Every structure is written in C-alpha cells, then in structure tokens.
Amino acid sequence: AIARAIVTGPAVLLADEPTGNLDTARSREIMELLASLNYNRGITIIMVTHEPDMAAYAKRIIHFLDGLIASDEQNGRDR
C-alpha cells in the first residue's frame, strides 16, 4: 500500500494506523520507511495511531480528546 501511495510523488501521505496489525519489528521497519520518506523526499506524513511508540517517530504530535485538540507537541526529533 505504501508503494502505491508514493508512486506518483505526493507532497502529503495519509497513513491511518500503518502499523496496526504488525509485529514490533515490522512496525519499526514501516516507521523507519515513513521517516525516510519525510526526510529524504520531503513528503509530509499525516499519521493516525494509538501507539505511543509509533507516535514517538513524529516531529509533531497532536492528541485529540472527544473530538478536540487536547495537546499539540513538538517532538524535536529530526530524522
């Protein structure tokens, strides 16, 4: 699915639970791939996840609660 999503060279990639059904090792591989796409190709990744370990890859993390923004954090992680 990721290959199909990037074949046209998009500026933005929407990723809804991209690691939801994967084991830990595969989840990390996918997150490293997404981080690489962001860093090397400049693709903005908008990702939805319930997994804090996966959210930690992000430069910015927005938490929602009851449909409203509960927090907006800069992670400071430059990949």
N, C-alpha and C positions, 0 to 999 in steps of 0.2 A: 504494500500500500504506500509506503514511503517513496519507493522508486517512481510509482505512477504520479505521486503528488509533486515531485520535484523535476520531472522530465521537461516541463515547459519553462523552468527557471522562474518560479514565482517569487515575488517580493515578500510574501507572507505565507506561512504554513500553519494551518489549524490542526492541532493534534488533540483529540478527545480521548483521554486515558490511553495513550500509546503503549503503556507497559502493563495495562490492567490484568491481562491473563498470562503474563510471562514469569518465568522464574527469575531469581535475583541476578544471575549472570547475564541473561538475555536482556533484562531491563536496563542494566548498566550499559550494555552494548548499544541499545537503542538511544539511551540518553547521551552517550558519547557521540553517536552519529548526529543527533539533533544539535548538540553543542558545536560540532564541527561545521555543520551546515550554516549555523549562525555566524560563527567566527570566520570561516573561510569564504563563504559565498554571500554573506551579508543578509541571509534570509531571516526575517523576523519570525520567531516561533511563538505562537499563542497556544498554550497547552493547558488542558484541564486535567487535574489529578487530585486524588485523595491521599496520595502517598507523600509524606514529608521528605523522605529520602530522594524522591524524584524531583520534587519542587526545589530542593537544595541546589540543583543544577542551574536554576534560573538566575538571571541578573536582577529581576524584579519579581516579587511575589505579591499578588493581590488576593486577600482572603475575603470570601463572601459569607455572610450570615443572614439568613432569612431574606435573601434576595438583595441585600445591600452590602456595600463595601464596608467590611469591618476593619481592615488594615491594608496598608499599601507600603511594602518594604523594599528598599534597595538592598540586594544581597551583597553587592560589592565583589562578586565573583566574576573575574574577567577571564574568559576561556579563549 
